[in-house]
Amino acid sequence: MSDKNPWNSQLYDRKMSFVSILGKGILDLLDAKPGERILDVGCGTGDLSQEIAIAGALPMGIDFSEEMISAARQKYPHLPFSVADAHDFRTSESFDAVFSNAALHWMKQPEKVAESIWLALRPGGRFVAEFGGAGNVAQVIMALKRVLAAIGVDAEERMPWYFPSIGSYTALLEQHGFTVTFAQLFDRPTPLPDGEGGIAHWLNAFCAPFFVSMQDHEKAEVYREIATQLRPYLYQNGTWVIDYKRIRVAAIKPANP
Ligand SMILES: C[S@@+](CC[C@H](N)C(=O)[O-])C[C@H]1O[C@@H](n2cnc3c(N)ncnc32)[C@H](O)[C@@H]1O
């Protein structure tokens, strides 16, 4: 695990498996058909690529984390996975669909990612995705900003996420030539496993860029303070419930643009 690439596949699969489990909902919108070639962008450890394969389609997973791709290859050796950054991913294949769950909000140049998706699709192909939208984890971000400001760190400068409104994201897709057929922004309060300790696992799994260069003892103190600030809002009957807001979007690359 490095500062540039903070993904820890074991922590992800042991403690954050709810991400891909909840992501199964977006597979209904994808509606993969037998024989379709489907690109899974930000595939992580491959669980949803495997679901796509179970539907009879032919997934290919890409992710810029070597660690996540190596875990995906171990779990699903029959599926093709590649290390690639979606910002500049190019392929000679022409996919029937591009799919993505819980990954696009980690990609801070969405125009470049939209271009990669557009180029990967065949004319008439579809793009279906779910990711964090405007207001996602707003309480957590407020607490992070307050606690880090107190030790002289500007959380905004370290912000790893892009959480667009559906208006701005669908406009971006339309500017690229896509026809947007579905867009939704919805609250999805998400309970974490492991009771009291759940918030620390979540901060470890998803917030590493905010804590770059911190000593362990300093980080532990910051985590404690964040938990204290969030407890009145996000700790309910022994469970942390994170204030997720998701975007679901579907769009077509027109057959005759
Ligand atoms: C929360 S995980 C989601 C993984 C998987 N889609 C799932 O549903 O379990 C987000 C993934 O996005 C990947 N990611 C982040 N930025 C990326 C980029 N620029 N290009 C490709 N993958 C990226 C991360 O490495 C990580 O595996």
PDBQT file of the ligand as one rigid body, heavy atoms in Angstrom, charges set to zero:
ROOT
HETATM    1  C1  LIG A 301     -14.478   1.146  -3.672  1.00  0.00    +0.000 C 
HETATM    2  S1  LIG A 301     -13.537   0.271  -4.858  1.00  0.00    +0.000 S 
HETATM    3  C2  LIG A 301     -14.832  -0.494  -5.813  1.00  0.00    +0.000 C 
HETATM    4  C3  LIG A 301     -14.392  -1.791  -6.433  1.00  0.00    +0.000 C 
HETATM    5  C4  LIG A 301     -15.468  -2.618  -7.146  1.00  0.00    +0.000 C 
HETATM    6  N1  LIG A 301     -16.012  -1.916  -8.289  1.00  0.00    +0.000 N 
HETATM    7  C5  LIG A 301     -16.556  -3.067  -6.200  1.00  0.00    +0.000 C 
HETATM    8  O1  LIG A 301     -17.731  -2.797  -6.464  1.00  0.00    +0.000 OA
HETATM    9  O2  LIG A 301     -16.229  -3.730  -5.197  1.00  0.00    +0.000 OA
HETATM   10  C6  LIG A 301     -12.937   1.512  -5.943  1.00  0.00    +0.000 C 
HETATM   11  C7  LIG A 301     -11.900   1.014  -6.929  1.00  0.00    +0.000 C 
HETATM   12  O3  LIG A 301     -11.624   2.042  -7.881  1.00  0.00    +0.000 OA
HETATM   13  C8  LIG A 301     -10.268   1.906  -8.268  1.00  0.00    +0.000 C 
HETATM   14  N2  LIG A 301      -9.799   3.138  -8.897  1.00  0.00    +0.000 N 
HETATM   15  C9  LIG A 301      -9.636   4.343  -8.319  1.00  0.00    +0.000 A 
HETATM   16  N3  LIG A 301      -9.146   5.220  -9.211  1.00  0.00    +0.000 NA
HETATM   17  C10 LIG A 301      -9.002   4.549 -10.389  1.00  0.00    +0.000 A 
HETATM   18  C11 LIG A 301      -8.543   4.916 -11.694  1.00  0.00    +0.000 A 
HETATM   19  N4  LIG A 301      -8.131   6.158 -11.950  1.00  0.00    +0.000 N 
HETATM   20  N5  LIG A 301      -8.555   3.985 -12.667  1.00  0.00    +0.000 NA
HETATM   21  C12 LIG A 301      -8.971   2.707 -12.415  1.00  0.00    +0.000 A 
HETATM   22  N6  LIG A 301      -9.397   2.310 -11.191  1.00  0.00    +0.000 NA
HETATM   23  C13 LIG A 301      -9.417   3.221 -10.192  1.00  0.00    +0.000 A 
HETATM   24  C14 LIG A 301      -9.564   1.602  -6.949  1.00  0.00    +0.000 C 
HETATM   25  O4  LIG A 301      -8.280   1.060  -7.145  1.00  0.00    +0.000 OA
HETATM   26  C15 LIG A 301     -10.564   0.648  -6.299  1.00  0.00    +0.000 C 
HETATM   27  O5  LIG A 301     -10.258  -0.698  -6.572  1.00  0.00    +0.000 OA
ENDROOT
TORSDOF 0
